[in-house]
Amino acid sequence: MRSASDEAFLALVSAFFEEALTPDLRQAGRQTLGVHSQIEACRIWHARLFARGWIAPAWPAAWGGTGWSARQRFLFDRQCALNDAPVLFAGGLRSLGPLLIEQGSDAQRARYLGPILSGKDLWCQGFSEPGAGSDLAAVSCRAVRHGEAYHVSGTKIWTTGAHLANRMFGIFRTADGERRQHGLTFLLIDMDSPGLTVSPILDLAGQHDFNQVFFDDVVVPVDNRVGAEHDGWSMAKRLMQLARANNTPRPWCVAPCATPAID
Ligand SMILES: Cc1cc2nc3c(=O)[nH]c(=O)nc-3n(C[C@H](O)[C@H](O)[C@H](O)COP(=O)(O)OP(=O)(O)OC[C@H]3O[C@@H](n4cnc5c(N)ncnc54)[C@H](O)[C@@H]3O)c2cc1C
């Protein structure tokens, strides 16, 4: 049952949709086949939500969230779905942003959170590899440390939107531990790095969502590491937890903190 405050909130959302969720965007929303809607519609809808201050409802208010309750977030998501809003390209909003708020360094938060909110940066996810899908601990794309940088060589696959994104987060093999989950490191990589190439994979309908990404000695500064070296498995698990639990980081946790020990 809806309360009076629910009704007031929904009226606010409806008024905004009336003005901002234009017929072209609704059409793009209805036509969504893949993980996100057609990219231009995503960009426009993202910009309008950002201008309204509603682009990251589940982030803590101190980092650009709305301060809505879980119920309000649910009502908002429901209204988006009922009204055919475009499905955003949301790797930064849903996955990386919450992880950086919780586990990133001050410098990483300062550098990356703003462009995620504004839509300037689009992030793709570099987890899967040709030999590491369901068995993700088999990741073998290697990052070798030379001083203050990692040199990355190998490949990632099924990378949704790698051709649209300007940045990638992912896990890379930095050591061969006794357990395969040990020795992975979580890195942030610029897609225009020398040595990085994106090769499209078309699906059976001829649509281009997926890619294979190749790394040939791609240099990644150590500052672009999230969490400790060799501890990328914990970071990847935490990222998935955040993305799948309505991406609410623990707001009190602004310094690197222990992640749950789940293997
Ligand atoms: C729409 C979509 C978007 C994606 N986007 C990304 C992305 O952006 N970035 C990214 O990193 N990855 C992405 N992926 C990849 C995805 O996250 C999985 O890693 C990948 O689909 C699974 O790996 P695979 O395709 O190699 O299948 P495999 O791991 O080879 O599995 C093939 C089949 O075997 C089954 N199987 C596997 N192991 C076992 C076992 N031990 N016992 C019984 N059955 C088993 C599986 O259930 C499956 O049916 C995406 C996938 C999809 C479908």
The ligand as a MOL file (V3000), in Angstrom:
LIG
                    3D

  0  0  0     0  0            999 V3000
M  V30 BEGIN CTAB
M  V30 COUNTS 53 58 0 0 0
M  V30 BEGIN ATOM
M  V30 1 C 25.0070 -10.2360 -21.8490 0
M  V30 2 C 26.3950 -10.5440 -21.3190 0
M  V30 3 C 27.2850 -9.5040 -21.0830 0
M  V30 4 C 28.5520 -9.7850 -20.5860 0
M  V30 5 N 29.4100 -8.7360 -20.3720 0
M  V30 6 C 30.6240 -8.9810 -19.8420 0
M  V30 7 C 31.5190 -7.8980 -19.5590 0
M  V30 8 O 31.2230 -6.7320 -19.8320 0
M  V30 9 N 32.7180 -8.1800 -19.0280 0
M  V30 10 C 33.0910 -9.4520 -18.7010 0
M  V30 11 O 34.1710 -9.6290 -18.1610 0
M  V30 12 N 32.2810 -10.5160 -18.9810 0
M  V30 13 C 31.0620 -10.3130 -19.5340 0
M  V30 14 N 30.2140 -11.3630 -19.8140 0
M  V30 15 C 30.7020 -12.7300 -19.5890 0
M  V30 16 C 30.0400 -13.4090 -18.3950 0
M  V30 17 O 30.1850 -12.6100 -17.2580 0
M  V30 18 C 30.6080 -14.8170 -18.1190 0
M  V30 19 O 31.9420 -14.7720 -17.7140 0
M  V30 20 C 30.5670 -15.6490 -19.2940 0
M  V30 21 O 29.3730 -15.5250 -19.9680 0
M  V30 22 C 30.7250 -17.1210 -18.8490 0
M  V30 23 O 31.8390 -17.6240 -19.4360 0
M  V30 24 P 31.8540 -18.4330 -20.8020 0
M  V30 25 O 30.9830 -17.7480 -21.7850 0
M  V30 26 O 33.2830 -18.6540 -21.1120 0
M  V30 27 O 31.1240 -19.8030 -20.4780 0
M  V30 28 P 31.7310 -21.0840 -19.7740 0
M  V30 29 O 32.3360 -20.7210 -18.4780 0
M  V30 30 O 32.5830 -21.8230 -20.7410 0
M  V30 31 O 30.4130 -21.8940 -19.5230 0
M  V30 32 C 29.7130 -22.5180 -20.6130 0
M  V30 33 C 28.5860 -23.3760 -20.0350 0
M  V30 34 O 29.1470 -24.4080 -19.1830 0
M  V30 35 C 28.5570 -24.3400 -17.9050 0
M  V30 36 N 29.5750 -24.6660 -16.9050 0
M  V30 37 C 30.7490 -24.0400 -16.7270 0
M  V30 38 N 31.4520 -24.6100 -15.7200 0
M  V30 39 C 30.6820 -25.6280 -15.2610 0
M  V30 40 C 30.8530 -26.5890 -14.2240 0
M  V30 41 N 31.9490 -26.6270 -13.4640 0
M  V30 42 N 29.8520 -27.4580 -14.0110 0
M  V30 43 C 28.7390 -27.4420 -14.7760 0
M  V30 44 N 28.5270 -26.5420 -15.7730 0
M  V30 45 C 29.4850 -25.6620 -16.0080 0
M  V30 46 C 28.0470 -22.9190 -17.7510 0
M  V30 47 O 26.9580 -22.8440 -16.8490 0
M  V30 48 C 27.5940 -22.5960 -19.1670 0
M  V30 49 O 26.3050 -23.0850 -19.4280 0
M  V30 50 C 28.9480 -11.1240 -20.3260 0
M  V30 51 C 28.0360 -12.1630 -20.5770 0
M  V30 52 C 26.7820 -11.8860 -21.0640 0
M  V30 53 C 25.8440 -13.0440 -21.3320 0
M  V30 END ATOM
M  V30 BEGIN BOND
M  V30 1 1 1 2
M  V30 2 1 2 3
M  V30 3 2 2 52
M  V30 4 2 3 4
M  V30 5 1 4 5
M  V30 6 1 4 50
M  V30 7 2 5 6
M  V30 8 1 6 7
M  V30 9 1 6 13
M  V30 10 2 7 8
M  V30 11 1 7 9
M  V30 12 1 9 10
M  V30 13 2 10 11
M  V30 14 1 10 12
M  V30 15 2 12 13
M  V30 16 1 13 14
M  V30 17 1 14 15
M  V30 18 1 14 50
M  V30 19 1 15 16
M  V30 20 1 16 17
M  V30 21 1 16 18
M  V30 22 1 18 19
M  V30 23 1 18 20
M  V30 24 1 20 21
M  V30 25 1 20 22
M  V30 26 1 22 23
M  V30 27 1 23 24
M  V30 28 2 24 25
M  V30 29 1 24 26
M  V30 30 1 24 27
M  V30 31 1 27 28
M  V30 32 2 28 29
M  V30 33 1 28 30
M  V30 34 1 28 31
M  V30 35 1 31 32
M  V30 36 1 32 33
M  V30 37 1 33 34
M  V30 38 1 33 48
M  V30 39 1 34 35
M  V30 40 1 35 36
M  V30 41 1 35 46
M  V30 42 1 36 37
M  V30 43 1 36 45
M  V30 44 2 37 38
M  V30 45 1 38 39
M  V30 46 1 39 40
M  V30 47 2 39 45
M  V30 48 1 40 41
M  V30 49 2 40 42
M  V30 50 1 42 43
M  V30 51 2 43 44
M  V30 52 1 44 45
M  V30 53 1 46 47
M  V30 54 1 46 48
M  V30 55 1 48 49
M  V30 56 2 50 51
M  V30 57 1 51 52
M  V30 58 1 52 53
M  V30 END BOND
M  V30 END CTAB
M  END
